Amino acid sequence: MLAERVISSTNAKLVLDPFIGSGTVAVAAKKLGRNFIGIDKVPEYLKMAIRRLREKPLQDINTNSYRHTQLCLFKGE
């Protein structure tokens, strides 16, 4: 997956996705044991991302370094 390759090519411990959409970057970050912040102004996208994150099998996740998830709804104009 492209998102995993991009994230793993950095030393970043925190991944910011200001347009989380369906959560592809968040799932990749979680799988690689990175913390992440996902933001979107469409509540349906956040719900979709949360569903995807909950469905990800635990054996695929590096739980030793994964700490928390932050998802935000931005209510802009």
C-alpha positions in Angstrom: 0.0 0.0 0.0 1.3 3.4 -1.0 0.4 5.1 2.4 2.4 2.4 4.3 5.5 3.0 2.0 5.4 6.7 2.5 4.9 6.6 6.3 7.6 3.9 6.8 10.1 6.0 4.8 10.1 8.6 7.5 11.1 8.7 11.2 7.9 10.5 12.1 6.1 9.2 15.2 2.9 11.2 14.5 1.0 11.2 11.1 -1.4 14.1 10.3 -4.1 13.5 7.8 -6.1 16.7 7.4 -8.6 15.0 5.0 -9.0 11.6 6.5 -11.8 10.4 4.1 -12.2 6.7 4.5 -9.1 6.4 6.8 -6.6 4.8 4.5 -3.7 6.8 6.0 -4.9 6.2 9.5 -5.1 2.4 9.0 -1.6 2.4 7.5 -0.2 4.5 10.4 -1.9 2.2 12.9 -0.5 -0.9 11.2 3.0 0.7 11.4 2.7 1.6 15.0 2.6 5.3 14.5 0.3 7.8 16.3 -2.0 9.7 14.0 -4.4 12.6 13.9 -7.2 12.5 11.3 -9.4 15.5 10.5 -12.4 15.9 8.2 -15.4 18.2 8.0 -17.7 15.5 6.8 -19.1 13.4 9.7 -19.8 10.4 7.4 -16.1 10.2 6.5 -15.1 10.1 10.2 -17.6 7.4 10.9 -16.2 5.4 7.9 -12.6 5.8 9.1 -13.6 4.8 12.7 -15.3 1.6 11.3 -12.2 0.8 9.3 -9.9 1.3 12.3 -12.0 -1.0 14.5 -12.1 -3.7 11.8 -8.3 -3.9 11.4 -7.1 -7.2 12.8 -4.9 -6.8 15.9 -2.3 -9.2 14.6 -1.5 -6.7 11.9 -0.9 -3.9 14.3 2.4 -3.1 16.1 0.8 -2.7 19.6 4.1 -2.0 21.3 4.5 1.5 19.9 0.8 2.3 19.0 -0.6 4.6 21.7 -3.7 6.5 20.7 -5.9 7.7 18.0 -7.2 11.3 17.5 -10.0 11.9 15.1 -11.6 15.4 14.8 -14.6 16.8 13.0 -13.8 20.3 11.6 -17.0 22.3 11.3 -16.0 25.0 8.8 -18.2 27.1 6.6 
